[in-house]
């Protein structure tokens, strides 16, 4: 089996892209402890089944995506301890930030993303995670987020839960096995022939209504989310957004930030500048432009009543080699 597929199949990597980064960092295999290691040179190299595989650098596999490593570094730089916090992950995507927050002890992570079907299945099945899809962070409001969260944790059930599946017991059913009737027998609970006929009519009508989509439905929370707190107010808001400036998103996020809440956002300079300021391949290399982006975001935060507490280099570069940063700000009580 080719190496990148093998790592995913054996759960050493969550995705093919992660597997390929692990291979670039170093992967080797051997048939037995007494035999030499074989280095995997490229993604298409074959790894035999049943061998021992060793990752030379396991950092890439710590989270579901590289975003987790970025946020891990930012949490370390800021000293934020998210244990027991409810957090909002803006631009959730595959869930690298969400994965990191959970591993750092977050109580709950609500994630929003304008796309659909991107969150890794492991996180999608975690009751600590609420995945809201198709919601644009620029237009989010507390009311819209609350409604979207309720939809995300609920299912549609029939408004009338009466039992139309269990047929009433036929009259004189006791006679089927040679039962006897005496003077003390009470038949007040026995179904009458008319009861059974009425039941059949009701069941047929319900089946027809289901087929036509005419059965009234109501929203009901799934059991694992029965006690979930959906209050649209968060101790930490973090995010990784592309193709939009944070200056356009921050105003919408402010009403979602709790008093004394922290904001920790990944800054991608190529999306904060004008097209003419961005180099070939979307790379921003001029340190003066990095400084300009920092100034603009500091001013944007200040205008929203946020106190900027720090500006940090991301622990790892962006996918295209761009320098990225984190801005840390806090809302006054």
N, C-alpha and C positions, 0 to 999 in steps of 0.2 A: 504494500500500500504506500502511495506517495506520502512523504513526510508530513506535509501540512494537514492532509486529511487524517493521517494516523493520530496526530496530536489531539485533534478535535474528537475523533472517535473514542480515544482512550481518556477523554476528559482532562487532558493536560492543558488544553486551551479551550476557550469558550467559542471562538470564531476562527475562520480560516485566516483572517487578517492578523489576529493575535498570534496564531500559530506561526505565521510567516515572520513576525517580529521576534518570536522566541527563537526561531531557527537562525535569524540574523545575529542574535545575541549568543548563540551557541547551544547546540543540541547534539548529543552523541548516544550511541547504543552499543550493546554487546550481547552476545549469545549466552555467556555464562561468566561468573566472577573470575574464572581462571583465564579467560580470553581477552584480547585487547579491545579497546573502545574503537568504534567507527564514528567519525565526525560526519554530521549531516551538512553537506556543503551548500545545497540549494533546496528549494521547496519541493521540487519534483523527485528528489532522491527517494529510493525505496527503503522502507523500514520493515523488516520481517515481523510477522506476528509472533507474540510470545517472548520477545526480547526484553532486556532491562534498558529503560530509557532514562537519561539524565539531562536535566535542564541546567546549563552552566550559569544562567542568570534568571532566577525565578521572579524577578521584579515585575516583568510584563504579565505574569500569570496571577498576580496578587488580586487584581480587580478585573472586571469584565471588559474594560477598555482602558486605554492609556489615560483617559480623563481621571480615573481614580488615582493614578500616581500624581497627577497635577494637583488635585485637591488635597491629597495627603500632604504634599509639600507645603501647600498654602496653610493648612490647619497647623502644621508644625511651626511655620514662620510666625503666624499670628498668635499662637498659643491658645486658640479656641478649643474648648473641650465640649463636644456636642452630646455627651452622654445624657440621655433622658430628654433631649430636645425634640420638638416637632420642627421639621425643616421643609422648605420648599425648594425643589430642584427645577430650575427653569431651563428648558431645552434638554429634557431628560435623555432623549435619544436611546442608545442601547443600555444606558444606566451606569456608566462608570462613576459619576459623582454619587449617585444613589447608593451604589455598592460600597463606596468608601465611607459614606455617612453611617450606614448600617454597621459596618465593621468597626467604626469608631464609637458605637453605642447609641446612635440616634434612636429615639423612641418610635418615630414615624417619619416617613418621607413622602410628601405629595409631589409628584412630578408632572409637569405640563410640557407638552410638545405640540407643535403645529402639525407634525406628521402622524402617521398611523403605523402600528405593527413593528416598531423598532425596538421596544424594550425587550431585553433578554427574558426568556421564559422563566428562568429561576427567580428573577425579581417579580415578574408578573404574578407568580404563585405565592409570593410572600405577603402575608396579611399586614405586615408593617408598611407596605408600599401601596400607594394609591396612584394609579396611572391615569392621567387625564389626557386624552388625545384630541387632536383637531382644534386646539385652543391656541390662539395667537397671543403671545405674552404681551405684545404692545397694546392689546385691547382688553386684557383681563381686568375684571372688577371683582371685589369680594363676593358680590351676589352671584356673578356668573361662575366663579370658581366653586362656590358652595354647591350650586346646582349641578355643575359638571361632576363634582366629587360624589354627590349622591347618586348620580347616574352610573358612575364607575363602580360603585360598591353594591349596586342593586341589580335585581332582575325583575322582569315583568311577570306577574302572576295573575291569575284570574281573580276578578273582583269578588265573584260569588264562589266561595270555597265549599259550597254544599256538596255532599257526596252524591254523585250521579253515576258511580261505578259499581257500588255494592247493591245488588238487587235485594229487596226485602225478602225475608223468608216466606216461602209459599205457605198458604193455609194448610193445616193438617199435615205439616211436614213430619210431625212426630209419628205418623202412621207408617212412614216408609220402612221402618225397621221393626214392624210388628208392635208398635206402641199401643198402649191401652189407655183408655180414658176412664177416669172414675169421677165421682161426684166432686172431688176436690180440685180437679183440673181447672186452671184459670187460662182462658183463651183470649184475655183482653189485649195481650201483646202480639197475638198472631196477626200477620198481614192478611188483609182481605184481597179477594181477586181484583177488586177495583184499585187497591193500592199498587198492585203489581202492574196493572195496565197503565196507571198514571205514571209510574216510574219509567216504563218503557217509552212512553210519549215524551217525557222530560229528557231522557237520555238521548233520544233521537234528535230532539230539538237542539240540545247542547252540542251534539256532534256536528249538526248542520251549521250551527253558528261558528264553531271552531273552524270548519272547513272554509267558511266565507270570511273569516277574520273579523267576525262581528261580536265576539265575546268581550265584554268590558274587562280591561286590564288595569292593574295598579302596580306601582313601584314598591318593591319590598327588598330590604337589605339582605344580602347573603349572610349566612350564619356567622362566618368568620369576621365579618365587619359589623356585627350587631352593636358593639360598644365603641366603635371607632369615633374619635373626635375629629370632626370635619370643620371646626372653626377656622375661618380664613384669616388667621393671624399666626405668624411664625416667628420663632426665636432666631432662626437663621434662614436667610434666602441666599442661595448660591446658584450659579448657572454658567452654562457654556453655550453661547449663541453664535450663529454664523449669519452672514449676509444682512446684518442689521447693526446699527450703532447702539451701544448701551444708552446713549443720551435719549434715544427714542423709547426705550423700554423702562428705564428707571422710574419715570413718573407713574406708570401703571403699577409698579411693584410697591411703591411707598405705602399705600393703604393696607397692604398685606403684611407689612413688617410690624411686629409687636413693639410696644414701648421698650426701649433699651435693646431692641433687636439688632442683630448684626447682618450686614450685607457683605458677601464675599463672592465677587464676580470675576470670571476669567476675562481678560481683555485681549482681544485680537486686533492689533493695530491696523491690519489691512481693511477691516470693516469700519474703522473710525475715521478714515481719511478719504479724501477725494480721489477718484480714479487716477488723475494725473500725478498724485503723490505716491502711488504704489508702483513698485518696480515690476520687472518682468517675472511672470509666474506668480504674481500676487505676493511677492516678498518685499518687506519693508526693512531696509538695511540701515538707513540714516538714523543715528541716535538722536538727532535733533527732532525728527518726526516722532520718535518714541516719547520724547519729552513733551512735544506738542499734544499728543494724545493724553498723556498724564494730566497736563494742565486742564484740558477740556473736561475730562471726567471729574477732576477735583472740583471744578467750577460747577458742573452739573449737579454733583452731590451736595455742594454747599447751597445751591439754589433750592434744593428740596428739603433742606433742614437736616442733612446728614453730615456728621463729623467724620472726615476721612482720617483713619488711624494708621494707614500704611499702604505702601505701594511696593509690591514684591515681584521679582522675577519668577516665572513659572519654573518648577523643578525640572521640567523637560520641555524641549522645543515643540512647536506645532508640527503637524504632519508634513507640511511642506518646507520645514526648516525655519519658519518664522519665529522670532522671539515673541513670547507671550508673557503677560503679566497678570497679577491679581490685584484688585483694589479692595481694600477692607474699610468699611465705613459703619458707623453706628448711629442709630436714631436716638435722639434725646428723649428721655421719659416725658 
